[in-house]
């Protein structure tokens, strides 16, 4: 049985009726992440198109910041607070502490649109650092040292956000956008670690006859290559070193994905969406290699990561874990499948349309934003009641 879905204590009935929003971290943070994704990407598309000229949106830096330190971070916190409870056998923040952290996350989203830059910087550092503290307390109490590195990654995300804000304030000489690749590498490493743990397990459990495999050398090469990319981006090193690491990373992740037997996953949407998302990782690495060599512009590579990998895998995971942790069958219905296809379409349009027709960049942004928003509108329509209500099976959580 998947350890992510094992209750920590003896079954007892949950209160029937009422709001269960603060019983476990995935509930508020999945809703917040989906709401932010639904609202901010269309705003960016309108601004990019010249249809919404508002200085407070702060252009591409705001868009990138909110996708990484707003959307992705919210999904990460929700997932780690929920998984961390099962890893450690100890409680992660619930109730009022969880409310307080969610309130800080919301305040941080608002403050980046205001002139209060110092306050925005403070809260955008505080949110991942406080989440790291909440996770560390549970892992330490449960003696689960294996997952301490997630605490370190949350601390690194806070530091990257802080550096970006200090640059915006003029206190660092580096361009603000230069810190986003490092932050994306941190998110990518988290995705690579968790995908390696759960995709083979979910595949073998969810698709009869599937035999997804994990080879130790391939695992080390895949994760190690992402760490090397993180190091190079953190030090601002490109050129030859980057052009050596990127193809090696591409080969390792493509082989890793192939060992999972993705061609057998199509029978289960909750499984194929994870395989489809992971395929975008070697696509991202191949496109980034081409961009590093000057063959293409950087945008398609970036969006293969942000929309293809991060967008699709987070949508798949917030669907699957929401079903599992609310005591519902692990089955994707029409809403879920439509959302998955919309997100896949958003990635395909945003990445490949500008490569095929460079003059269609504006159209690709608009179409991708519409499909992205459709995916999260469907998610919110289907899952807001589920995330607000107590578990269907009466268990806690």
MINUDREN-211936 format. One line per field, with one value per residue: z, x negated, y negated of N, C-alpha, C in turn; residue in one letter. Coordinates in steps of 0.1 Angstrom, whole numbers, plus 5000, padded with zeros to 4 digits. Atoms other than C-alpha are relative to their C-alpha. Layout:
BEGIN
nZ [Z  ...] $
nX [X  ...] $
nY [Y  ...] $
caZ [Z  ...] $
caX [X  ...] $
caY [Y  ...] $
cZ [Z  ...] $
cX [X  ...] $
cY [Y  ...] $
residuo [A  ...] $
//
This chain:
BEGIN
nZ [5000  5001  4987  4999  4998  4987  4989  4990  4988  5001  5007  4992  5009  5001  4999  5013  5003  4996  5009  4996  5007  4992  4994  5005  5008  5015  5002  5003  5009  5014  5004  5002  5012  5012  5002  5005  5014  5008  5001  5004  5014  5009  4999  5007  5014  5004  4999  5011  5012  5000  4997  4986  4997  4985  4995  4988  5004  4999  5011  5000  4987  4992  5005  4996  4986  4995  5004  4992  4986  4996  5003  4997  4986  4993  5002  4992  4986  4998  5001  4989  4987  4999  5000  4988  4988  5002  4999  4987  4990  4992  5007  5007  4997  5003  4992  5000  5007  5014  5003  4999  5012  5012  5000  5004  5014  5007  4998  5009  5014  5002  4998  5012  5009  4993  4998  4987  5005  4988  4993  5010  4999  4987  4999  5010  4994  4988  5002  5001  4989  4989  5004  4997  4986  4997  5005  4993  4987  5001  5004  4989  4989  5004  5003  5015  5005  5014  5007  4996  5011  5005  4991  5006  5013  4997  4996  5012  5007  4993  5003  5014  5000  4994  5008  5011  4995  4997  5013  5004  4992  5003  4990  5006  5013  5010  5005  4992  5008  5000  4989  5003  5004  4988  4993  5008  4998  4987  5002  5009  4992  4992  5009  5005  4989  4997  5011  4999  4989  5001  5013  5002  4991  5005  5013  4998  4993  5007  5013  4999  5009  5001  4992  5000  4993  4996  5001  4992  5007  5007  4990  4995  5011  5003  4989  4999  5011  4996  4990  5007  5007  4989  4997  5011  5000  4988  5001  5012  5010  5012  5010  5001  4989  5001  5011  4997  4990  5005  5008  4991  4993  5010  5002  4988  4997  5010  4997  4988  5005  5008  4991  4993  5010  5001  5010  4993  4990  5006  4995  4987  5001  4988  5002  5012  4998  4994  5010  5009  4994  4999  5013  5003  4994  5010  5010  4994  5000  5014  5005  4993  5007  5012  4997  4995  5012  5008  5011  4998  4988  4988  4995  5001  4990  4987  4999  5000  4986  4991  5003  5003  4988  4988  5001  5002  4989  4988  5002  4998  4986  4991  5002  4994  4985  4994  5000  4990  4987  4996  4999  5012  5009  5009  5014  5007  5008  5011  4996  4998  5013  5008  4995  5005  5014  5002  4996  5010  5011  4997  5001  5014  5007  4996  5003  5014  5009  5004  5007  5014  5006  4990  5000  4992  4985  4993  5000  4991  4986  4997  5001  4989  4988  5000  4997  4986  4991  5001  4992  4986  4998  4998  4988  4989  5000  4995  4988  4989  4990  4994  4990  4989  4992  4993  5008  5004  4993  4986  4993  4998  5010] $
nX [4991  5008  5001  4995  4986  4997  4998  5010  4995  4989  4989  4989  4992  5001  4987  4992  4996  5010  5011  5012  5010  5012  5003  5012  5006  4996  4987  5000  5010  4996  4990  5007  5008  4991  4994  5010  5002  4989  4999  5012  5004  4993  5005  5013  4998  4994  5011  5009  4994  4998  4986  4998  5012  5000  5014  5001  5002  5015  5006  5004  5006  4989  4994  5008  5000  4988  4999  5009  4999  4986  4993  5008  5003  4987  4998  5011  4996  4989  5004  5010  4993  4992  5009  5009  4993  5001  5014  5005  4991  4998  4992  5005  4991  4986  4993  5005  5013  4998  4993  5009  5009  4992  4998  5013  5002  4991  5005  5012  4996  4994  5011  5008  4993  4999  5013  5007  5009  5007  4990  4999  5013  5000  4990  5004  5011  4995  4991  5006  5008  4990  4996  5012  5000  4989  5004  5012  4995  4994  5010  5009  4993  4998  5013  5000  5011  5000  4993  5004  5004  4989  5001  5010  4995  4991  5008  5007  4990  4999  5012  4999  4990  5006  5010  4993  4994  5011  5004  4990  5002  5013  5010  5009  5003  4996  4986  4990  4996  5010  4998  4989  5005  5004  4987  4994  5008  4996  4987  5003  5006  4990  4992  5007  5001  4987  4996  5007  4994  4986  4995  5000  4991  4987  4998  4999  4988  4988  4998  5003  5010  5011  5012  5009  5012  5009  5014  5008  5010  4992  4994  5011  5004  4989  5000  5013  5000  4992  5008  5010  4994  4998  5013  5004  4992  5003  5012  4999  5009  4994  5011  5004  4995  4986  4997  5004  4991  4987  4998  5001  4987  4990  5000  4997  4986  4992  5002  4992  4986  4997  4999  4987  4990  4989  4991  4990  4993  4989  4987  4997  5004  5007  5013  5006  5003  5013  5010  5001  5007  5014  5006  5004  5013  5010  4997  5005  5014  5004  4997  5010  5013  5000  5001  5013  5009  4996  4992  4986  4999  4999  4986  4994  5006  4995  4986  4999  5001  4990  4987  5000  5003  4994  4985  4993  5002  4993  4986  4997  5002  4990  4988  5001  5001  4988  4991  5004  5000  4986  4993  4992  5006  5010  4994  4998  4988  5001  5006  5014  5006  4999  5010  5014  5002  5001  5013  5009  4999  5006  5014  5003  4998  5010  5014  5004  4995  5010  5012  4996  4996  5004  4991  4988  5002  4989  4989  5003  4998  4985  4994  5005  4994  4986  5000  5004  4990  4989  5004  4998  4986  4994  5004  4993  4986  4999  5006  4997  4991  5007  5010  4994  4992  5008  5002  4988  5000  4998  5013  5006  5009] $
nY [5012  5012  5005  5014  4999  4993  5009  4999  4995  4991  5007  5006  5008  5015  5006  5000  5014  5010  5003  4992  5006  5002  4987  4996  5011  5000  5006  5014  5004  4996  5010  5012  4999  4999  5013  5009  4996  5004  5015  5008  4998  5008  5013  5002  5000  5012  5010  4996  5004  5014  5003  5004  5007  5003  5000  4992  4986  4998  4993  4986  4996  4997  4988  4989  4999  4995  4986  4992  5002  5000  4987  4988  4999  4996  4985  4993  5001  4991  4986  4996  4999  4988  4989  5000  4994  4986  4996  5001  4996  5012  5011  5012  5011  5000  5009  5014  5002  4999  5012  5011  4998  5003  5015  5006  4998  5009  5013  5002  5001  5014  5010  5001  5009  5013  5006  4996  4989  4994  4991  4989  4992  4993  4989  4990  4992  4994  4989  4987  4997  4995  4986  4992  4998  4990  4987  4995  4996  4986  4990  4998  4993  4986  4994  4998  5008  4998  5010  5014  5008  5009  5012  5008  5006  5011  5011  5006  5008  5013  5008  5005  5010  5012  5006  5007  5013  5010  5005  5009  5012  5007  4997  4991  5005  4990  5001  4991  4988  4990  4990  4991  4987  4993  4996  4989  4988  4995  4993  4988  4990  4994  4992  4988  4990  4994  4992  4987  4993  4997  4996  4986  4994  5003  4993  4985  4998  5005  4994  4986  4995  5010  4996  5011  4996  5010  4995  5009  5008  5009  5010  5008  5009  5010  5009  5007  5010  5012  5007  5007  5012  5010  5006  5009  5011  5008  5007  5008  4994  4994  4996  4986  4991  4997  4992  4986  4995  4999  4988  4988  5000  4996  4985  4993  5001  4993  4986  4998  5000  4988  4989  5000  4994  5010  4996  4992  5008  5007  4995  5007  5014  5004  4995  5005  5015  5001  4996  5011  5011  4998  5001  5014  5003  5000  5010  5013  4999  5000  5014  5009  4998  5007  5014  5003  5000  5011  4996  5005  5009  4993  4998  4987  4991  5004  4996  4985  4997  5006  4995  4986  4992  5005  5001  4987  4991  5005  4998  4986  4996  5006  4993  4987  5000  5005  4989  4991  5005  5003  4988  4998  4991  5006  4998  5013  5001  5010  5012  4998  4997  5012  5009  4995  5003  5015  5003  4995  5009  5013  4998  4998  5012  5010  4996  4997  5010  5011  4994  4998  5013  5010  5012  4996  5001  5006  4990  4988  5004  5002  4986  4993  5005  4995  4986  4999  5005  4991  4989  5003  5003  4986  4994  5007  4996  4987  4996  5009  4993  4989  5005  5007  4991  4990  4988  4992  4988  5003  5000  5014  5005] $
caZ [5000  4992  5024  5014  5020  5054  5083  5112  5139  5146  5124  5141  5126  5114  5122  5096  5079  5086  5071  5071  5054  5082  5090  5068  5047  5012  5017  5019  4999  4969  4968  4971  4944  4919  4925  4920  4888  4875  4881  4875  4842  4823  4838  4825  4791  4789  4800  4775  4748  4756  4766  4802  4809  4847  4862  4894  4875  4872  4840  4834  4868  4886  4864  4870  4907  4913  4893  4914  4948  4947  4928  4929  4965  4976  4960  4976  5010  5007  4996  5021  5051  5041  5031  5060  5085  5070  5067  5103  5121  5136  5130  5106  5110  5111  5126  5136  5126  5092  5090  5099  5072  5046  5056  5052  5018  5007  5022  5002  4970  4976  4988  4956  4938  4962  4968  5001  4986  5020  5035  5003  5006  5042  5038  5006  5026  5057  5041  5028  5059  5083  5062  5065  5103  5104  5083  5102  5136  5124  5107  5137  5162  5141  5135  5097  5087  5052  5042  5059  5025  5017  5047  5031  4997  5013  5030  4996  4980  5007  5001  4963  4968  4992  4968  4940  4962  4973  4936  4929  4958  4943  4972  4950  4917  4900  4877  4895  4867  4872  4904  4888  4870  4904  4920  4891  4895  4932  4922  4894  4919  4942  4912  4901  4936  4942  4907  4912  4944  4934  4896  4895  4926  4913  4879  4892  4916  4892  4859  4859  4843  4845  4857  4861  4872  4891  4883  4910  4886  4865  4896  4908  4873  4869  4904  4903  4869  4883  4913  4889  4869  4902  4910  4876  4877  4912  4903  4870  4849  4813  4781  4779  4814  4809  4774  4788  4818  4799  4773  4801  4821  4790  4785  4822  4825  4792  4802  4836  4820  4796  4824  4839  4808  4800  4770  4794  4814  4790  4806  4838  4835  4870  4859  4823  4834  4855  4827  4803  4827  4832  4795  4794  4816  4789  4764  4786  4788  4750  4743  4770  4753  4720  4736  4753  4718  4704  4681  4696  4721  4757  4761  4748  4771  4801  4794  4787  4824  4839  4820  4808  4838  4867  4855  4844  4873  4900  4885  4884  4920  4935  4919  4930  4966  4971  4961  4983  5013  5013  5012  4977  4949  4929  4896  4872  4858  4829  4848  4857  4822  4806  4829  4821  4784  4787  4806  4781  4753  4771  4772  4735  4723  4744  4736  4700  4683  4686  4675  4644  4637  4656  4646  4665  4699  4710  4699  4717  4749  4747  4737  4764  4791  4781  4783  4816  4831  4818  4835  4869  4865  4861  4890  4913  4902  4910  4940  4960  4977  4982  4999  5021  5033  5058  5044  5027  5047  5081  5089  5102  5078] $
caX [5000  4988  4974  4986  5022  5018  5034  5012  5035  5062  5093  5118  5147  5142  5168  5195  5202  5183  5151  5120  5098  5072  5069  5039  5015  5026  5061  5055  5023  5036  5066  5043  5020  5048  5064  5032  5025  5059  5057  5021  5013  5041  5030  4995  5008  5029  4999  4976  5001  5003  5039  5034  5009  5005  4971  4980  4978  4940  4936  4918  4900  4933  4947  4917  4916  4952  4950  4920  4924  4962  4977  4949  4940  4977  4979  4946  4957  4990  4974  4945  4967  4989  4962  4940  4966  4965  4927  4922  4953  4955  4979  4971  4987  5025  5052  5040  5004  5015  5039  5011  4987  5015  5022  4985  4984  5015  5000  4968  4987  5005  4973  4954  4980  4975  4948  4939  4909  4892  4923  4927  4891  4895  4927  4914  4884  4904  4930  4906  4884  4914  4925  4890  4893  4927  4914  4881  4899  4919  4890  4868  4894  4899  4862  4867  4833  4837  4859  4840  4828  4863  4858  4826  4843  4870  4844  4826  4859  4862  4827  4832  4864  4846  4817  4842  4859  4826  4817  4850  4843  4809  4790  4774  4757  4771  4802  4833  4841  4808  4820  4850  4830  4815  4850  4863  4834  4844  4880  4867  4846  4876  4897  4870  4866  4904  4910  4884  4901  4937  4940  4928  4948  4980  4975  4970  4999  5023  5017  5019  4988  4967  4931  4916  4880  4855  4818  4794  4768  4795  4811  4777  4769  4803  4803  4766  4770  4797  4775  4747  4770  4780  4744  4736  4766  4759  4724  4735  4714  4724  4705  4686  4694  4731  4730  4713  4737  4769  4766  4755  4786  4808  4796  4799  4835  4847  4833  4849  4883  4880  4873  4907  4924  4945  4961  4981  4995  5022  5049  5048  5050  5037  5006  5001  5002  4971  4953  4962  4950  4917  4911  4910  4879  4856  4874  4865  4829  4826  4841  4818  4788  4799  4804  4770  4754  4773  4795  4828  4840  4843  4881  4892  4867  4879  4915  4909  4899  4924  4955  4946  4928  4939  4974  4983  4968  4981  5016  5014  5001  5026  5053  5041  5031  5063  5083  5062  5060  5098  5106  5119  5112  5080  5099  5098  5131  5140  5130  5096  5089  5100  5077  5047  5053  5057  5024  5006  5020  5008  4973  4973  4986  4962  4931  4934  4956  4930  4902  4922  4935  4915  4940  4967  4952  4980  5006  4988  4988  5025  5035  5013  5026  5062  5055  5036  5064  5090  5070  5071  5107  5117  5096  5111  5146  5141  5119  5129  5158  5136  5108  5132  5151  5140  5127  5153  5142  5145  5107  5087  5069] $
caY [5000  4965  4950  4915  4927  4945  4927  4920  4931  4956  4948  4926  4908  4872  4847  4850  4817  4785  4772  4795  4769  4767  4804  4810  4789  4800  4787  4749  4748  4768  4744  4714  4726  4734  4700  4681  4701  4694  4656  4646  4663  4646  4613  4618  4628  4597  4576  4594  4587  4550  4552  4545  4518  4518  4509  4528  4561  4556  4575  4608  4607  4606  4634  4656  4648  4657  4690  4701  4686  4684  4713  4739  4731  4735  4770  4780  4768  4786  4818  4818  4811  4840  4864  4853  4864  4899  4900  4891  4903  4868  4839  4812  4777  4778  4756  4721  4725  4736  4707  4683  4697  4695  4659  4650  4666  4646  4614  4620  4624  4590  4572  4579  4557  4527  4502  4519  4538  4544  4560  4581  4593  4602  4623  4640  4652  4660  4683  4710  4707  4711  4741  4755  4751  4769  4797  4801  4803  4833  4850  4845  4857  4888  4894  4892  4879  4893  4864  4835  4824  4811  4787  4775  4770  4749  4728  4724  4713  4686  4675  4673  4653  4630  4625  4616  4590  4575  4572  4555  4531  4522  4538  4564  4556  4587  4586  4599  4624  4641  4658  4674  4702  4712  4713  4734  4758  4762  4770  4793  4812  4817  4829  4853  4868  4872  4885  4912  4922  4922  4926  4962  4971  4954  4970  5006  5002  4985  5004  5042  5058  5026  5032  4997  5001  4980  4986  4972  4959  4942  4926  4913  4899  4882  4866  4858  4840  4817  4809  4800  4777  4761  4755  4740  4718  4707  4697  4681  4705  4712  4720  4753  4767  4762  4777  4808  4812  4806  4835  4859  4849  4853  4889  4898  4885  4899  4934  4930  4922  4952  4976  4967  4982  4951  4968  4989  4960  4949  4970  4949  4911  4906  4925  4913  4876  4882  4900  4872  4846  4863  4866  4828  4829  4843  4821  4791  4803  4808  4773  4757  4773  4759  4725  4726  4733  4703  4723  4712  4686  4695  4692  4726  4744  4724  4731  4768  4768  4744  4755  4790  4804  4783  4775  4810  4829  4806  4808  4846  4848  4823  4843  4877  4868  4848  4879  4902  4880  4873  4910  4911  4937  4930  4926  4897  4887  4863  4832  4845  4859  4826  4806  4829  4825  4787  4785  4807  4785  4754  4768  4779  4746  4725  4745  4756  4730  4702  4727  4735  4700  4673  4646  4666  4659  4636  4662  4690  4670  4662  4698  4713  4690  4699  4736  4733  4713  4738  4766  4749  4737  4774  4784  4757  4766  4802  4801  4770  4790  4820  4800  4782  4812  4839  4872  4894  4924  4907  4909  4879  4857] $
cZ [5000  5014  5001  5004  5013  5011  5011  5013  4998  4994  5011  4991  5000  5003  4987  4998  5005  4990  5005  4994  5007  5007  4995  4989  4986  4998  4996  4989  4985  4995  4996  4987  4987  4997  4995  4985  4991  4997  4994  4986  4990  5001  4993  4985  4995  5000  4988  4987  4998  5002  5014  5005  5014  5006  5012  4997  4999  4989  5002  5014  5010  4996  5004  5015  5006  4996  5009  5014  5005  4997  5004  5015  5008  4998  5008  5014  5003  5000  5011  5014  5001  4999  5012  5012  4999  5001  5014  5011  5010  4993  4994  5004  4995  5009  4999  4994  4985  4994  4998  4988  4987  4999  4996  4985  4992  5001  4991  4986  4998  5001  4988  4990  5006  5000  5012  4997  5012  5006  4991  5001  5012  5000  4990  5004  5011  4997  4998  5012  5012  4996  5003  5015  5004  4996  5008  5014  4999  4997  5012  5011  4996  4996  4985  4994  4985  4992  5005  4988  4995  5009  4994  4987  5003  5005  4988  4992  5007  4997  4986  4999  5006  4991  4988  5005  5003  4987  4995  5008  4997  5010  4996  4986  4989  4995  5007  4993  5001  5011  4997  4995  5012  5007  4992  5001  5013  4998  4991  5008  5009  4991  4997  5012  5002  4989  5000  5011  4997  4986  4998  5009  4995  4987  5003  5008  4992  4986  5001  4989  4998  5009  4999  5009  5004  5001  5008  4993  4992  5009  5004  4989  4998  5011  5000  4989  5003  5011  4993  4993  5011  5004  4990  5000  5012  4999  4987  4989  4988  4991  5000  5011  4999  4988  5001  5009  4994  4991  5009  5008  4991  4999  5013  5003  4990  5003  5013  4997  4993  5009  5008  4991  4998  4990  5005  5009  4995  5005  5013  4999  5011  4999  4987  5001  5006  4991  4990  5005  5000  4987  4996  5006  4990  4988  5004  4999  4986  4995  5007  4994  4987  5002  5004  4988  4991  4988  5001  5011  5012  5004  4999  5011  5014  5002  4999  5015  5008  4997  4998  5012  5012  5000  5000  5012  5013  4999  5002  5015  5009  4998  5007  5015  5006  5000  5011  5014  5005  5000  4988  4990  4991  4985  4995  4991  4989  5003  5000  4986  4991  5005  4996  4986  4997  5004  4990  4987  5003  4998  4985  4993  5004  4996  4985  4989  4997  4993  4986  4992  5010  5001  5008  5015  5008  5000  5009  5014  5004  5000  5012  5013  5001  5004  5014  5009  5000  5009  5015  5003  5002  5013  5012  5001  5006  5014  5012  5011  5006  5010  5012  5010  5008  4991  4998  5009  5016  5008  5002  4988  4990] $
cX [4991  5000  5005  5015  5003  5002  4991  5005  5011  5012  5010  5008  4996  5014  5007  5005  4989  4989  4988  4988  4986  4995  4987  4995  5004  5013  4999  4990  5002  5011  4994  4992  5008  5006  4990  4997  5011  5000  4988  4995  5008  4996  4987  5002  5006  4989  4990  5006  5003  5014  5003  4987  5001  4986  4999  4998  4985  4995  4996  4994  5011  5006  4991  4999  5012  5002  4991  5003  5014  5006  4992  4998  5013  5002  4990  5003  5011  4996  4991  5006  5008  4991  4991  5006  4999  4986  4996  5009  5003  5009  4992  5010  5014  5007  4994  4987  5001  5007  4990  4990  5007  5002  4988  4998  5009  4995  4988  5004  5006  4988  4991  5006  5000  4986  4992  4990  4993  5008  5002  4989  5001  5010  4996  4988  5006  5009  4992  4991  5009  5005  4989  5000  5011  4997  4989  5004  5006  4990  4991  5006  5002  4987  4998  4989  4999  5005  4996  4996  5011  5000  4990  5004  5010  4993  4993  5010  5002  4989  5000  5010  4994  4990  5007  5006  4989  4995  5010  4999  4987  4989  4990  4998  5005  5014  5009  5003  4990  5002  5011  4995  4996  5013  5007  4992  5004  5013  4998  4994  5011  5009  4993  4999  5014  5005  4993  5005  5014  5005  4999  5010  5015  5003  5002  5013  5013  5002  4996  4989  4989  4988  4990  4988  4992  4986  4991  4991  5008  5005  4989  4996  5011  5000  4987  4999  5008  4992  4988  5005  5003  4988  4995  5008  4998  4988  4999  4990  5008  4989  4998  5005  5015  5004  4995  5011  5014  5003  4999  5013  5011  5000  5004  5015  5009  4999  5009  5015  5003  5001  5013  5011  5012  5010  5012  5010  5013  5013  5004  4996  4992  4985  4994  4997  4986  4989  4998  4993  4985  4993  4996  4987  4988  5002  4994  4985  4994  5001  4990  4987  5000  4999  4986  4990  5004  5008  5014  5000  5003  5015  5006  4994  5006  5014  5003  4999  5012  5014  5001  4997  5008  5015  5007  4999  5006  5015  5003  4999  5011  5013  5000  4999  5013  5010  4996  5001  5014  5008  5009  4992  4989  5004  5002  5012  4999  4993  4985  4993  5000  4989  4986  4998  4998  4986  4989  5001  4993  4985  4996  5001  4989  4986  4998  5006  4990  4987  5004  5003  4996  5010  5013  4998  5011  5012  4998  5002  5014  5007  4996  5006  5015  5001  4996  5011  5012  4997  5003  5014  5007  4996  5007  5015  5003  4995  5002  5009  4993  4990  5006  5007  4992  4999  5013  5000  5000  4987  4995  4992  5006] $
cY [4988  4993  4985  5000  5008  4990  5003  5006  5010  4993  4996  4991  4985  4994  4999  4985  4990  4998  5007  4993  5000  5013  5006  4991  5000  4993  4985  4997  5005  4990  4987  5000  5000  4986  4990  5004  4996  4985  4993  5002  4992  4985  4997  5001  4987  4989  5002  4995  4985  4996  4996  4993  4995  5002  5010  5015  5003  5010  5015  5004  5004  5014  5012  5003  5007  5015  5009  4999  4998  5013  5012  5002  5005  5015  5007  5000  5010  5015  5004  5001  5012  5012  5001  5006  5015  5005  5001  5006  4989  4990  4989  4989  5002  4989  4985  4997  5001  4988  4988  5000  4997  4985  4993  5002  4991  4985  4998  4998  4985  4990  4998  4990  4986  4994  5005  5012  5007  5010  5012  5010  5008  5012  5011  5009  5008  5012  5013  5004  5005  5014  5010  5004  5010  5014  5007  5005  5014  5010  5003  5008  5015  5007  5003  4991  5001  4988  4986  4991  4991  4987  4991  4994  4989  4988  4993  4992  4986  4991  4994  4989  4987  4993  4992  4987  4990  4994  4989  4987  4992  5003  5010  4996  5009  4997  5009  5013  5011  5010  5010  5014  5009  5005  5011  5013  5007  5008  5012  5012  5007  5009  5013  5010  5007  5009  5014  5009  5005  5005  5015  5007  4998  5008  5015  5003  4997  5006  5014  5004  4990  5004  4988  5003  4988  5006  4990  4991  4989  4989  4990  4990  4989  4989  4992  4989  4987  4992  4992  4987  4989  4993  4990  4988  4991  4992  4991  5005  5006  5005  5015  5009  5003  5009  5014  5006  5003  5013  5013  5001  5004  5015  5007  5000  5007  5015  5003  5002  5013  5012  5001  5006  4991  5004  5008  4992  4994  5004  4993  4985  4994  5004  4993  4985  4998  5004  4989  4988  5002  5000  4986  4996  5002  4991  4987  5000  4999  4985  4991  5002  4992  4984  4995  4999  4988  5003  4995  4990  5008  5003  5014  5010  4997  5005  5015  5004  4995  5005  5015  5008  4996  4999  5013  5009  4995  5002  5015  5004  4993  5006  5014  5000  4994  5011  5010  4996  4996  5013  5004  5010  4992  5002  4986  5000  4990  4987  5001  5002  4987  4990  5005  4997  4985  4996  5005  4991  4987  5001  5001  4987  4990  5003  5001  4991  4989  5006  5002  4987  4989  4988  5003  5000  4995  5010  5011  4996  4999  5014  5008  4996  5004  5014  5003  4996  5010  5012  4998  4996  5014  5006  4993  5004  5013  5002  4990  5007  5011  4996  4993  5010  5011  5012  5008  5013  4998  5000  4986  4996  4991] $
residuo [X  X  X  X  X  X  X  X  X  X  X  X  X  X  X  X  X  X  X  X  X  X  X  X  X  X  X  X  X  X  X  X  X  X  X  X  X  X  X  X  X  X  X  X  X  X  X  X  X  X  X  X  X  X  X  X  X  X  X  X  X  X  X  X  X  X  X  X  X  X  X  X  X  X  X  X  X  X  X  X  X  X  X  X  X  X  X  X  X  X  X  X  X  X  X  X  X  X  X  X  X  X  X  X  X  X  X  X  X  X  X  X  X  X  X  X  X  X  X  X  X  X  X  X  X  X  X  X  X  X  X  X  X  X  X  X  X  X  X  X  X  X  X  X  X  X  X  X  X  X  X  X  X  X  X  X  X  X  X  X  X  X  X  X  X  X  X  X  X  X  X  X  X  X  X  X  X  X  X  X  X  X  X  X  X  X  X  X  X  X  X  X  X  X  X  X  X  X  X  X  X  X  X  X  X  X  X  X  X  X  X  X  X  X  X  X  X  X  X  X  X  X  X  X  X  X  X  X  X  X  X  X  X  X  X  X  X  X  X  X  X  X  X  X  X  X  X  X  X  X  X  X  X  X  X  X  X  X  X  X  X  X  X  X  X  X  X  X  X  X  X  X  X  X  X  X  X  X  X  X  X  X  X  X  X  X  X  X  X  X  X  X  X  X  X  X  X  X  X  X  X  X  X  X  X  X  X  X  X  X  X  X  X  X  X  X  X  X  X  X  X  X  X  X  X  X  X  X  X  X  X  X  X  X  X  X  X  X  X  X  X  X  X  X  X  X  X  X  X  X  X  X  X  X  X  X  X  X  X  X  X  X  X  X  X  X  X  X  X  X  X  X  X  X  X  X  X  X  X  X  X  X  X  X  X  X  X  X  X  X  X  X  X  X  X  X  X] $
//
